[in-house]
Amino acid sequence: MKKLKQKNYQEAMSRIEEIVLNLENEEIEMDELSAQVKEAIELIQFCKTKLKSTSEELNEALKKLEEE
C-alpha cells in the first residue's frame, strides 16, 4: 500500500475519486483491491480531519468577528 502522499484536501479527493472509478469499472485486480480500499480509508480519514479543522478555524474566526 502506498504511503499517504497527498498534502491537501483536493489531491486526496481526486485520489479517492480515482479509486472509486477503478472499483466501479472493476479495473482493480483482486490482489490490489485490499490495498486500494485501505488507501481510500486513509484518505477519507484525512479529508474528515481536514474538514473538521477547517470548520473549527472558521467558527473561531466568526466568533472573533462577532466579539468586535
N, C-alpha and C positions, 0 to 999 in steps of 0.2 A: 504494500500500500504506500502511496505517495505521502510524504510529509505535507502538512498544510502550508502551502507556499503563498496563498492568497493573503494580501496585506490590506485589502479593502473590501468593503461590502459588495461593490459591483463585480469585482473579479470572482468573489465567492459565489454570488448569484449566477453568474454566467457559467461557472463550472457545474453548479447544481443542475441548471437547465440542460447542459450538455449530457450529464449523467442520466437525467430523466429521459431525454430523447433516445439515448442509447438503449435504455431499458424498454421503452415503448416500441422501438424498432427492432428489438431483440438482436442488437448488434454487439452484445457483450457475450463473450464465451463464458461458459459455466465456471471456469477456473478464476475468471476475473470478476465475476458477479459479486462475490463477498467483499472483495477489496473496494470495489466502487461504491457499494452500499455503505460500507464503513466510512469511506471518504465523504460521501454525501451527508452522513450523520454528523461528522465533524464540522463540515461546512455549515450545516443548518444550525448547529450549536454556536458557531462563531457568529453567524448572522443574528441569531436571537440575542446574544450578548451585546453585539454592536447596536442593535435596535434599542435595547434596554438602556444602555449607557447614553445613547444619543437622546432618548426620551428624558432621562433624568437631567441631562445637561440643559435641554430646552426648558424643562419645567423650572429649573433653578434660575435660568435667565429670565423667564417670565415672572417668577416670584420677585426677583430683584427690581424689575420694571414696575411692578405693582407697588412696591415699597417706596419708590421715589416719588 
